[in-house]
Amino acid sequence: MNGVEYDVDQAAFTRNGMLVSGQDEYHVGEYVTVKGSVNGDGLTGVATTVSFSSELHGMVTGASTDGATVQVLGQAVRTNALTVLYGFNLLGDLLEGNVVEVSGVRDAEGVLVASSIRLEQGNYQPGNEQELKGRSGWLMPRTARC
């Protein structure tokens, strides 16, 4: 993680707030947060927690027309050559109503640049949880669930 190799043997692992069995629950392209300590050499450390929380989880509300962007819960999601796709081959394969989980970071304009997109369901089912993260004002992180 950022040049530091962490010993995770005693770490607690979570995925979207739920305790999971280990690092096998994470996939290439997903942003994880590691908490722990870095040894004096600056190259190794010991992790106490490793967590993943998707940036966006919900229904595709606008199919891709350019092969590089898609709308999820009304939010623009941009892909690039490094974005890892799970459950489909091309962004154009996603259809309105598909449910996806997106990991990534927001650029200066607030557009989510996806590091990974996972197809979770072919169609949204009423009652299923969706999640959109963003910022209220400039300082406070906010999460909305519907």
C-alpha positions as CSV (number, residue, x, y, z in Angstrom):
1,M,0.0,0.0,0.0
2,N,1.7,3.2,-1.2
3,G,5.1,1.5,-1.0
4,V,4.6,0.0,2.5
5,E,4.2,-3.8,2.8
6,Y,1.9,-4.4,5.8
7,D,1.6,-7.6,7.9
8,V,-2.1,-8.2,7.9
9,D,-2.1,-11.5,9.9
10,Q,-3.8,-9.9,12.9
11,A,-5.9,-7.3,11.0
12,A,-9.6,-7.0,11.0
13,F,-11.1,-6.9,7.5
14,T,-14.3,-5.1,6.5
15,R,-16.2,-4.7,3.3
16,N,-18.9,-2.0,3.2
17,G,-19.1,-2.0,7.0
18,M,-19.4,-5.8,7.4
19,L,-16.7,-8.0,8.9
20,V,-15.2,-10.3,6.3
21,S,-12.9,-13.3,6.5
22,G,-9.8,-11.8,4.9
23,Q,-8.1,-10.0,2.0
24,D,-9.6,-12.5,-0.5
25,E,-12.8,-10.4,-0.1
26,Y,-11.1,-7.6,-2.0
27,H,-10.5,-7.3,-5.8
28,V,-8.0,-5.7,-8.1
29,G,-9.0,-2.1,-8.7
30,E,-10.7,-1.5,-5.3
31,Y,-9.5,1.3,-3.1
32,V,-8.9,0.0,0.5
33,T,-8.0,1.9,3.7
34,V,-5.3,0.4,5.9
35,K,-4.9,1.5,9.5
36,G,-1.9,0.4,11.5
37,S,1.7,1.4,12.1
38,V,4.7,1.8,9.9
39,N,8.0,0.4,11.1
40,G,11.2,2.6,11.3
41,D,12.4,1.4,7.9
42,G,9.4,3.1,6.2
43,L,8.9,0.1,4.0
44,T,7.0,-2.3,6.3
45,G,4.3,-2.1,8.9
46,V,1.6,-3.9,10.8
47,A,-2.1,-3.4,9.9
48,T,-4.8,-3.3,12.5
49,T,-7.7,-2.8,10.1
50,V,-8.2,-3.1,6.3
51,S,-11.5,-1.8,5.0
52,F,-13.2,-1.3,1.6
53,S,-16.2,0.9,1.2
54,S,-17.7,1.4,-2.3
55,E,-18.0,5.0,-3.4
56,L,-21.3,4.3,-5.2
57,H,-23.6,1.3,-5.2
58,G,-26.9,1.4,-7.1
59,M,-28.8,1.4,-10.3
60,V,-27.5,2.5,-13.7
61,T,-29.6,5.5,-14.6
62,G,-28.0,6.3,-17.9
63,A,-26.3,3.9,-20.3
64,S,-23.0,4.7,-21.8
65,T,-23.1,6.5,-25.1
66,D,-19.4,7.2,-25.5
67,G,-17.9,4.0,-24.0
68,A,-16.1,6.0,-21.3
69,T,-18.9,7.3,-19.0
70,V,-22.1,6.0,-17.4
71,Q,-24.7,7.4,-15.0
72,V,-25.3,5.6,-11.7
73,L,-28.0,7.0,-9.4
74,G,-27.8,10.2,-11.6
75,Q,-24.0,10.6,-11.0
76,A,-21.5,10.6,-13.8
77,V,-18.9,7.8,-13.6
78,R,-15.9,8.1,-15.8
79,T,-13.7,5.1,-16.7
80,N,-10.1,5.0,-18.1
81,A,-7.7,2.4,-19.4
82,L,-7.0,1.3,-15.8
83,T,-10.6,0.7,-14.7
84,V,-11.3,-3.0,-14.0
85,L,-14.7,-4.3,-15.0
86,Y,-16.3,-7.3,-13.3
87,G,-19.2,-9.2,-14.7
88,F,-19.2,-7.5,-18.1
89,N,-16.7,-6.7,-20.8
90,L,-17.4,-3.1,-22.1
91,L,-19.0,-0.1,-20.4
92,G,-21.5,-0.2,-23.3
93,D,-22.7,-3.6,-22.0
94,L,-24.3,-1.9,-18.9
95,L,-28.0,-1.2,-19.3
96,E,-30.3,1.1,-17.4
97,G,-31.6,-0.7,-14.4
98,N,-28.4,-2.8,-13.9
99,V,-27.1,-2.6,-10.3
100,V,-23.3,-1.9,-9.9
101,E,-20.8,-1.3,-7.2
102,V,-18.2,1.4,-8.0
103,S,-14.8,2.0,-6.4
104,G,-12.8,5.1,-7.3
105,V,-12.1,8.7,-6.5
106,R,-13.6,12.0,-7.5
107,D,-11.7,14.4,-9.7
108,A,-11.5,18.2,-9.3
109,E,-14.9,18.6,-11.0
110,G,-16.5,16.0,-8.7
111,V,-16.9,13.3,-11.3
112,L,-16.3,9.8,-10.0
113,V,-13.3,8.2,-11.8
114,A,-13.8,4.5,-11.4
115,S,-11.0,2.2,-10.5
116,S,-13.4,-0.8,-10.7
117,I,-17.0,-1.4,-11.6
118,R,-18.7,-4.6,-10.6
119,L,-22.1,-5.7,-12.1
120,E,-24.1,-7.0,-9.1
121,Q,-27.6,-7.5,-10.5
122,G,-29.2,-7.5,-13.9
123,N,-32.2,-5.4,-12.6
124,Y,-32.8,-3.3,-9.6
125,Q,-35.3,-4.8,-7.2
126,P,-37.4,-2.4,-5.0
127,G,-36.2,-2.6,-1.4
128,N,-32.6,-3.3,-2.3
129,E,-30.2,-0.8,-0.7
130,Q,-28.4,1.8,-2.9
131,E,-25.7,4.1,-1.7
132,L,-24.3,7.4,-2.9
133,K,-21.4,9.2,-1.2
134,G,-20.6,12.9,-1.6
135,R,-19.9,16.1,0.2
136,S,-22.3,18.6,1.7
137,G,-20.9,22.0,1.3
138,W,-17.1,21.8,1.3
139,L,-16.2,20.1,4.5
140,M,-18.5,17.4,5.8
141,P,-18.7,13.9,4.1
142,R,-22.2,12.7,3.6
143,T,-23.7,9.3,2.8
144,A,-27.3,8.8,1.5
145,R,-29.0,5.4,1.5
146,C,-32.2,4.7,-0.2
